[in-house]
Amino acid sequence: MKLHYLCAVSVILMVVLISGCVTEQPIGGDTDEHGCLIAAGYSWCQNKEKCLRVWEEPCVTSFEECVTEGNPVMESYPRQCSTPEGETFTEDTGGEAGLANPASVYCLEQGGTTVFHETAEGTAGYCEIAVGVLCEEWEYFRSNGTVCNGIE
């Protein structure tokens, strides 16, 4: 009798333990083309290449969304915003109509970005021609890109 009781308790205990190991699926079973569970609020984020809930983890797809999420904005023209994942979004300025400075135009044509820094003499424009390489904008322009006296 004791053996039957012990076997029954063992079977019940095993069933309870095994059922506790099964992971619970989120509600609903409909998925989109990427396998995201729609009823559970998941949607595909192309930038992060995964399913997520946008109220739990934002899916930034534009400069404006990047700024709204509180990410850092670089002081450049056009302005750029970077996400913690390392993605950079550039502000749409609607064209170059407002960019009258020929040194800034030259910087952009060379693949650089105009960055402004405060100096003892006031605000100075620099052309960032590579990550961390800043050339004084007008000097770079006048020398046709051959002179780069940068800043630290």
Secondary structure, 3 states (H helix, E strand, C coil): CHHHHHHHHHHHHHHHHHHHCCCCCCCCCCECCCCCECCCCCEEECCCCEEECCCCCCCCCCHHHHHHCCCCEECEECCEEECCCCCEEECCCCCCCCCCCHHHHHHHHCCCEEEEEEECCEEEEEEEEECCEEEEHHHHHHCCCCCCCECC
